[in-house]
Amino acid sequence: MESQLPVIAIFGPTASGKSAVAAAVAERVGGALISADAMQVYRGLPILTNQPHEPTSLVGIWPLDHEASVGEYAPIAHNAIDEALAAGRTPIVVGGTGLYLRAALADLDIPPPAPPGVRERFESLYDRDGGVAAHSLLSDRDPGAAAGVHVNDRRRVVRALELVELGRTLRPDSDALWTDASRHPTVIVGLDVGAELLAERIASRTGTMLALGARDEARRALASPISETALKVIGLREAAELPEAEALEAISDRTRRYAAYQQKWMRRIPNVMLVTAAVSPSVIADEVLQMARAG
């Protein structure tokens, strides 16, 4: 009988094939799939958030009007990983949201939510003049955080002010974020995709999403209460508001830009082992397991 494997984490840009690789790994070892994706936590947008078909923890756990946060996500991700290990199963953490991946694997110092009423107070301040007064207040109270947040970014300005109220800061603790510390022995694999192949996959996947009904899905979502975080789902407004051909181009372009950001993040993950994603998920899964067994 095979000894307990380490936690396996699979990261990569959108459309790199993470879900298929993770599913193939899980099938080989009876692993437990756990999502580390900031948008797949929402119910109601399974097409646009490309939710996996296989049973995966932390997918569709919150309604669209819920303001999701990494601070709320981290403890339930830890619990999902710990439960899998206790059951003798290999946790396979898969996703493309770098901060969520690090929060699932490590004990980051994540600030708690603000007390009731604090967010509403700062949102009201922000909405008075489009954020000018709120950002000015942030500059007075936490100049370092203000320097890294644009005045037009309502959610982050408000969150930064909340943190000041808690005696904390929005400035990331880069030392903690980019260390190799983890809660359990972990192997992190990054799926490396060339720009041309990735662009082809993104265009193909976007077309499939639209064919599967992403436009109707987006319109239903926008017709109901929806949080600012959920509004950041790529393609939500484009699918709902643009003609199909224009939506295809706009969503593909936005997705390519996000994928480039994910690739930069991937290369900063401590001890990440890159594998080519230009081959089949089955071949990649075998390579991932070789790495995991080697420790």
C-alpha positions in Angstrom: 0.0 0.0 0.0 1.3 3.4 -0.9 2.3 5.7 2.0 0.6 9.0 2.5 1.4 11.4 -0.2 2.0 15.1 0.5 -0.6 17.7 -0.2 -0.6 18.3 -3.9 -1.3 21.9 -5.2 -1.8 22.6 -8.9 -1.7 26.2 -10.1 -1.6 27.8 -13.5 -3.2 30.4 -15.7 -6.8 30.1 -16.7 -7.4 27.6 -19.5 -4.2 25.8 -18.7 -6.1 22.6 -17.9 -5.8 22.7 -14.1 -9.1 21.1 -13.4 -8.5 18.2 -15.8 -5.1 17.5 -14.5 -6.3 17.6 -10.9 -9.2 15.3 -11.7 -6.7 12.8 -13.3 -4.5 12.9 -10.3 -7.4 12.4 -7.9 -8.6 9.4 -9.9 -5.2 7.7 -9.7 -4.9 8.1 -5.9 -8.4 8.5 -4.6 -7.6 12.1 -3.8 -9.9 14.9 -2.5 -10.3 17.9 -4.8 -10.3 21.3 -3.1 -10.7 24.5 -5.0 -8.5 27.6 -4.5 -10.4 29.9 -6.8 -11.9 33.2 -5.6 -14.8 33.1 -8.1 -15.7 29.4 -8.0 -16.8 29.9 -4.4 -20.0 31.5 -5.9 -23.2 29.7 -6.8 -25.1 30.9 -9.9 -22.2 31.3 -12.4 -21.0 27.7 -13.1 -20.3 28.4 -16.7 -18.5 31.8 -16.4 -16.4 30.6 -13.5 -15.7 27.3 -15.2 -16.7 25.2 -12.2 -15.4 21.6 -12.3 -17.7 18.7 -13.1 -16.0 16.4 -10.5 -17.1 16.8 -6.8 -14.8 19.6 -5.4 -14.8 21.2 -2.0 -15.3 25.0 -1.8 -17.1 25.3 -5.1 -20.4 27.1 -5.0 -20.4 27.6 -1.3 -21.7 31.2 -1.2 -24.6 33.1 -2.9 -23.7 35.8 -5.3 -24.7 38.6 -2.9 -22.0 37.4 -0.4 -18.9 39.5 -0.1 -16.3 36.7 -0.3 -12.9 37.2 1.3 -9.7 35.3 1.7 -10.0 35.7 5.4 -13.2 33.8 5.4 -12.0 31.2 2.9 -8.7 30.3 4.7 -10.1 28.4 7.7 -12.6 26.4 5.7 -9.8 25.5 3.2 -7.6 24.4 6.1 -10.5 22.3 7.4 -11.1 20.6 4.0 -7.4 19.7 3.8 -7.2 18.4 7.3 -10.4 16.3 6.9 -9.0 14.7 3.7 -5.7 13.9 5.5 -7.5 12.5 8.5 -9.5 10.2 6.2 -6.2 9.0 4.5 -6.9 10.8 1.3 -4.5 13.0 -0.6 -5.7 16.7 -0.7 -5.4 18.1 -4.2 -5.7 21.9 -4.0 -6.4 23.3 -7.5 -6.9 26.9 -8.6 -5.7 30.0 -10.3 -6.2 32.6 -7.5 -2.7 32.9 -6.0 -3.6 34.4 -2.7 -6.3 31.8 -2.1 -3.8 29.0 -2.9 -1.3 30.4 -0.4 -4.1 30.9 2.2 -5.1 27.3 1.8 -1.6 25.9 2.1 -0.1 28.1 4.8 -1.0 30.0 8.0 -1.1 33.5 6.7 -1.8 36.4 9.1 -5.2 37.3 7.5 -7.1 40.2 9.1 -10.6 39.4 10.4 -13.7 41.0 9.0 -14.6 44.5 10.3 -17.2 44.9 13.1 -20.9 45.4 11.9 -21.5 48.8 10.6 -17.9 49.8 9.8 -18.0 48.8 6.2 -21.3 50.5 5.6 -19.9 53.7 7.2 -16.9 53.8 4.9 -19.0 52.8 1.8 -21.2 55.8 2.5 -18.2 58.0 2.8 -16.8 56.7 -0.5 -20.1 57.1 -2.3 -20.4 60.8 -1.4 -17.9 62.0 -3.9 -16.6 59.0 -5.8 -14.0 58.0 -3.3 -12.0 61.3 -3.0 -12.7 61.8 0.7 -12.4 58.2 1.5 -9.0 57.9 -0.2 -7.9 61.1 1.4 -8.8 59.7 4.8 -6.9 56.5 4.0 -3.8 58.6 3.0 -3.9 60.3 6.4 -4.4 57.1 8.3 -2.3 54.6 6.3 -0.2 56.3 3.6 1.5 53.0 2.6 -1.8 51.4 1.8 -3.2 54.4 0.1 -0.2 54.5 -2.2 -1.0 51.0 -3.5 -4.8 51.5 -4.0 -6.3 53.6 -6.7 -9.0 56.0 -5.7 -11.4 54.4 -8.2 -11.1 50.9 -6.5 -14.0 51.2 -4.2 -13.8 47.7 -2.6 -10.1 48.0 -1.8 -10.3 51.6 -0.5 -13.1 50.6 1.8 -11.3 47.4 3.0 -8.1 49.4 3.7 -10.1 51.8 5.9 -11.7 48.8 7.7 -8.3 47.4 8.4 -7.1 50.8 9.8 -10.0 50.6 12.1 -8.8 47.2 13.3 -5.2 48.4 13.7 -4.1 46.5 10.6 -3.0 47.5 7.1 -3.8 46.4 3.5 -0.2 46.4 2.7 0.7 42.8 2.1 3.2 41.0 4.3 5.4 40.0 1.4 7.8 38.1 3.7 5.0 35.8 4.8 3.3 35.5 1.4 6.4 34.4 -0.4 8.0 32.0 2.1 7.9 28.3 1.6 6.1 27.7 4.9 3.1 25.4 4.7 0.8 23.7 7.2 1.6 20.2 5.8 4.2 18.7 3.5 3.2 20.1 0.1 4.3 19.7 -3.5 3.3 22.7 -5.7 3.1 22.2 -9.4 2.7 25.0 -11.9 1.3 24.4 -15.4 3.4 26.3 -17.9 1.7 27.2 -21.2 3.2 29.2 -24.1 1.4 32.4 -25.0 0.2 31.2 -28.4 -1.3 28.0 -27.2 -2.9 29.7 -24.2 -4.5 32.3 -26.4 -6.0 29.5 -28.5 -7.3 27.7 -25.5 -8.8 30.9 -24.0 -10.6 31.7 -27.3 -11.9 28.1 -27.6 -13.1 28.0 -24.0 -14.8 31.4 -24.2 -16.7 30.2 -27.3 -17.8 27.1 -25.5 -19.0 29.1 -22.5 -21.1 31.3 -24.8 -22.5 28.3 -26.6 -23.4 26.7 -23.2 -25.5 29.7 -22.2 -23.1 32.1 -20.4 -25.1 35.1 -21.6 -28.3 34.0 -20.0 -26.4 33.0 -16.9 -24.9 36.4 -16.7 -28.2 38.2 -17.2 -29.9 36.2 -14.4 -27.0 37.0 -12.1 -27.1 40.7 -12.7 -30.9 40.8 -12.3 -30.5 39.8 -8.6 -28.5 41.2 -5.7 -24.8 40.6 -6.3 -21.7 41.6 -4.3 -18.9 43.7 -5.6 -16.5 40.7 -5.5 -18.9 38.6 -7.6 -19.1 41.5 -10.1 -15.4 40.9 -10.8 -16.1 37.5 -12.5 -14.5 37.8 -15.9 -17.0 38.0 -18.7 -20.0 38.8 -16.5 -21.0 42.2 -17.9 -19.6 41.4 -21.3 -21.7 38.3 -21.7 -24.8 40.1 -20.5 -24.5 43.3 -22.4 -22.6 42.8 -25.7 -23.6 41.0 -28.9 -22.1 37.5 -29.0 -19.2 38.2 -31.3 -18.2 41.3 -29.4 -18.6 39.4 -26.1 -16.3 36.6 -27.4 -13.6 39.1 -28.3 -13.9 41.2 -25.1 -14.0 38.2 -22.7 -11.0 36.5 -24.5 -9.0 39.7 -24.3 -9.7 40.2 -20.6 -9.0 36.6 -19.9 -5.6 36.8 -21.7 -4.6 39.7 -19.5 -5.6 37.9 -16.4 -3.7 34.8 -17.4 -0.6 36.9 -17.9 -1.0 38.1 -14.3 -1.5 34.6 -13.1 1.7 33.5 -14.8 3.7 36.2 -13.1 2.3 35.1 -9.8 3.0 31.4 -10.5 6.7 32.1 -11.0 6.9 33.7 -7.5 5.4 30.8 -5.7 8.2 29.3 -3.5 9.5 25.9 -4.6 6.9 25.7 -7.5 7.8 22.9 -10.0 6.8 23.9 -13.5 5.5 21.3 -16.0 4.5 21.8 -19.6 0.7 22.0 -20.1 1.1 21.4 -23.8 0.5 17.6 -23.4 -2.6 15.7 -22.2 -3.9 15.9 -18.6 -3.1 12.2 -18.2 0.5 12.7 -19.0 0.8 15.7 -16.7 -1.0 13.8 -13.9 1.6 11.0 -14.1 4.4 13.6 -13.9 2.7 15.3 -11.0 2.5 12.0 -9.1 6.2 11.3 -9.8 7.0 14.6 -8.2 4.8 14.0 -5.2 6.2 10.5 -4.6 9.7 11.9 -4.8 8.7 14.4 -2.1 
